[in-house]
Amino acid sequence: MDSRSKIQSYRTHEFMGLWDSGVVPGLLHWQWARDPSLLQDPVNKAMAGIANVLLWASSVWYAKHGINDTSVVLGISAALQAVGVGKACL
């Protein structure tokens, strides 16, 4: 895949907006890091689940479009987030 195709693929993927850029998940994780007991609340658990699904979906999307370095980083982030949130929710 040439660089022009990669840029076009990324623009197509822009629908993820702030979720993809990491702003919203960063703020959520900052809040949960300051007070992990917030993850006992069902709404926060749901937001953590949605954030994790979006990370995995983004990782798969990038892999399908040949942007493997980003795919790997997002996959690692998704796995770490799943483990961290999972431990805090128990």
GIZIVEN-V341928 format. One record per residue. N is the residue number from 1. RES is the residue in one letter. PHI is phi as a letter, one per 40 degrees, with the letter a starting at -180 (* if undefined). BURIAL is # if it has 24 or more other C-alpha atoms within 12 Angstrom, else .. Layout:
# GIZIVEN-V341928
n=N res=RES phi=PHI burial=BURIAL
n=N res=RES phi=PHI burial=BURIAL
This chain:
# GIZIVEN-V341928
n=1 res=M phi=* burial=.
n=2 res=D phi=c burial=.
n=3 res=S phi=c burial=.
n=4 res=R phi=c burial=.
n=5 res=S phi=c burial=.
n=6 res=K phi=c burial=.
n=7 res=I phi=c burial=.
n=8 res=Q phi=c burial=.
n=9 res=S phi=c burial=.
n=10 res=Y phi=c burial=#
n=11 res=R phi=c burial=.
n=12 res=T phi=c burial=.
n=13 res=H phi=c burial=#
n=14 res=E phi=c burial=.
n=15 res=F phi=d burial=.
n=16 res=M phi=c burial=.
n=17 res=G phi=f burial=.
n=18 res=L phi=c burial=.
n=19 res=W phi=c burial=#
n=20 res=D phi=c burial=#
n=21 res=S phi=c burial=.
n=22 res=G phi=g burial=.
n=23 res=V phi=c burial=.
n=24 res=V phi=c burial=.
n=25 res=P phi=c burial=#
n=26 res=G phi=c burial=.
n=27 res=L phi=c burial=.
n=28 res=L phi=c burial=#
n=29 res=H phi=c burial=#
n=30 res=W phi=c burial=.
n=31 res=Q phi=c burial=.
n=32 res=W phi=c burial=#
n=33 res=A phi=c burial=.
n=34 res=R phi=c burial=.
n=35 res=D phi=a burial=.
n=36 res=P phi=d burial=.
n=37 res=S phi=c burial=.
n=38 res=L phi=c burial=#
n=39 res=L phi=c burial=#
n=40 res=Q phi=c burial=.
n=41 res=D phi=c burial=.
n=42 res=P phi=d burial=.
n=43 res=V phi=c burial=.
n=44 res=N phi=c burial=#
n=45 res=K phi=c burial=#
n=46 res=A phi=c burial=.
n=47 res=M phi=c burial=#
n=48 res=A phi=c burial=#
n=49 res=G phi=c burial=#
n=50 res=I phi=c burial=.
n=51 res=A phi=c burial=#
n=52 res=N phi=c burial=#
n=53 res=V phi=c burial=#
n=54 res=L phi=c burial=#
n=55 res=L phi=c burial=#
n=56 res=W phi=c burial=#
n=57 res=A phi=c burial=.
n=58 res=S phi=c burial=#
n=59 res=S phi=c burial=#
n=60 res=V phi=c burial=#
n=61 res=W phi=d burial=#
n=62 res=Y phi=c burial=#
n=63 res=A phi=c burial=.
n=64 res=K phi=c burial=.
n=65 res=H phi=c burial=#
n=66 res=G phi=g burial=.
n=67 res=I phi=b burial=#
n=68 res=N phi=c burial=.
n=69 res=D phi=c burial=.
n=70 res=T phi=c burial=#
n=71 res=S phi=d burial=#
n=72 res=V phi=c burial=.
n=73 res=V phi=c burial=.
n=74 res=L phi=c burial=#
n=75 res=G phi=c burial=#
n=76 res=I phi=c burial=.
n=77 res=S phi=c burial=#
n=78 res=A phi=c burial=#
n=79 res=A phi=c burial=.
n=80 res=L phi=c burial=.
n=81 res=Q phi=c burial=#
n=82 res=A phi=c burial=#
n=83 res=V phi=c burial=.
n=84 res=G phi=c burial=.
n=85 res=V phi=c burial=#
n=86 res=G phi=d burial=.
n=87 res=K phi=c burial=.
n=88 res=A phi=c burial=.
n=89 res=C phi=c burial=#
n=90 res=L phi=c burial=.
